[in-house]
């Protein structure tokens, strides 16, 4: 990329904010609010309307007061991801070919991989993890590197929206369609809009495909052929079924990415994602501007929306110490729009 310059934070930040990671389902489907200033997530907790009054008037008549009203706010400080890596001096030197100004594609590709991995793991991946955890009603994070404080953020999921199946979906004779309809009705009654999605991992796909009633319905149909070819249902019983199989690693875990973002045996029934019921908020973060350092090495500080990336020379090890800083959170104004559903009670 012609605009890659390790010494200019605006160039680095512009480059990393262009990266796209399509496999992160929540990041790419939950709306993002990038107008928040600072690092505090705040939203109104809305009292859902119990009815829409069918009271009309004339053109010169009086207005009728709405029943809907706010009854509070929720706020918390955004978790801030702040990490660094050292790009070794050999790769930095290789940005230019020996004896001229022509760029070395290999050197630039190595550095771009450094930047891409930083953003994928410590921005997009963390936002994906945080957002996926909201759906069971709370998110617990640790603030601090060693012996940090644990904080639990409550999203006020009603008990009636944290449900279990009437009988285990692992049993082939379970009336799965009855359970699905119950959750659809619950969302429609409490939120006022239809459930559109069922988000799950492949453990639930197995239950759906093995179920006797579903098998009898789709046998010999295009939907049955789709199940055989793809190993999943995509459209069934008025819902789009979304299989999310990517995983995260727990702290100090050495085995790899072992934990599914959507837990085994769980379906997240939800309305079509929009900012009326959930949004990801990106905050602004402060950082030193290396280009505006004074003669005594005193930096001028800037504040920009994350992810922000900047570099400073490193003497030991020799190279460029490259930092990434980003702040984010999730607001959930109306948790009646989804149901966290355990298929195997």
Beta strands, then each sheet from edge to edge (+ up, - down):
strand 1: 32-33
strand 2: 40-47
strand 3: 69-77
strand 4: 79-88
strand 5: 138-143
strand 6: 149-154
strand 7: 162-164
strand 8: 195-200
strand 9: 235-236
strand 10: 239-243
strand 11: 247-248
strand 12: 259-260
strand 13: 266-271
strand 14: 279-282
strand 15: 284-289
strand 16: 300-305
strand 17: 308-315
strand 18: 318-331
strand 19: 338-342
sheet 1: 1+ 14+ 18- 4+
sheet 2: 1+ 14+ 18- 17+
sheet 3: 2+ 3-
sheet 4: 5+ 6-
sheet 5: 7+ 19+ 13- 8+ 10+ 9-
sheet 6: 11+ 12-
sheet 7: 15+ 16-
end
